[in-house]
């Protein structure tokens, strides 16, 4: 068989060669059988002398991906979120039964990047909460107080999801970012309350009195912080203007998360603090001998 490319001996460039018979000359089987296959214009042999010609079927298009044969099924979405469409596609694949041997089914397009991004955001949020918990435990020198502070994180997630459900908004990258922002603000407010309450407890107040003092003393600061953030997110959440729908989930997630977190910070966190610190010692847990709050603190005597 002759190669289907020609190499220019002068330049070394290769050119692909394809021969195509005009469609009007191969309108029937007899036309194909009468095509000459010899060089130099010889009349024999013809295609019909060396081959049998008959009607058949063939693929109109052969697709390949990384040198593998593929069959693509493409579809465009209209008024359907990508996440919802992904679930329906996966369900349709499961309903189709066992895949024949040697065949694999792969979903491409915008679905795999979206799933990878959401998976990364979920892992990032869990890592952030874990790191915050460890930092709080080191700062307060108490795992109990760190756990009390971190109680606002589940409230933020529940509030954000509830707001997205009420506003018929999907869980996407923007809403994830808004939830993470709300977690940061809620944890900061909770730290203020717990720090104030713990200071009051170390000064002689009971755990319940310290919790009440912390909630009462930090009430204005917590409400001002939450209300300012919520007010700033209202224009974004309303999605006013061209293209505003893209960032609306962020604002809605922040608003829902902060509303729930503020309620929990002012009610559940003080109660949890009173329970956790009811029998805790009032001395500092620090082992640093140079820390005045530590029971191991040593003063230097000065002799004159």
C-alpha positions, 0 to 999 in steps of 0.5 A: 500500500502506498503511503498517504503523504508525500515528502518534498525532497528539497525542503523535507516537509511532508504533505498529506495526500488524499484522493477523492472521487467526485460524488457525481462519478460514484452515484451507484455501485456500478460507478464504483465498480468501473473505477480504474485502479491502475496507474498510467491511465490503463483501463484494467483492472477495475475496482469490480475486478478485484473487489466485491461492492455492496451497500453497508453502514458505517460511522459518520464520525469517529471521535477519539480522546487520548487516542481512545475511541469515544462516543460523546453525548452532549447537552446544554442546560436551561434553567437547571443548576449544574449540581442538579443536572449532575445528579440526574446524569449520574442517576441515568447512568445507574439506571442504564444497567451494567456497562459492557466489558471494555467500556467506561463512562466518564462525565466531562464538561463543567461538572468535574471542575465544579465537584472538585472545587466544592470538595476543596472548599469543604475540606478547606472549611473543615481544616479552618475550623480545626486550626481555629480550635487548636489556636483557641485551645492554645490561647485559652489553655483549655479545650473546653473553652475552645469547644465553647467558642467553636459552637458558633460554626455549626450555627453558621452552617445551619443558618446559611443553608436555611437562608439558601433554602428559603431564597431558593438559592443553590449551594455553589462556590459563592455561597461556600465563600459566604459561609466561610466569611460568616464563620470567621465573624461569628467565631470572632464574636464568640471569642469576645464573649468567652474572653470577657466571661472568663476574665470575670470568672477569674476575678471571683464571679461564679460561672453563671455570673461570669456567663451573664456578665460576658453576654451583657458586657459584649452584647453591644459589640456583637450586635454592632458587628453582626448588624453592620455586616448584615446591612452591608450584604443586603444589596448583594443578596437582593441581586439588584443590577446586571450580573448581580445574580452571580454574587447573590448567594454569597450575600445570602449565605453571610446574612443567614449564617450571621443571624443564626450565629448571633442568636447562638452566641448570645444564648447557647454560648453563655450557657455552654460556658457556664456548664463547661467552667462550673467546676474549673479552677480559677488559677491559670493553667499556664506552666510558665514560671514567668507568667504572673497568672500561673500558679508556678509564678516565681517572684525575684527577691531583691536584697538591698 
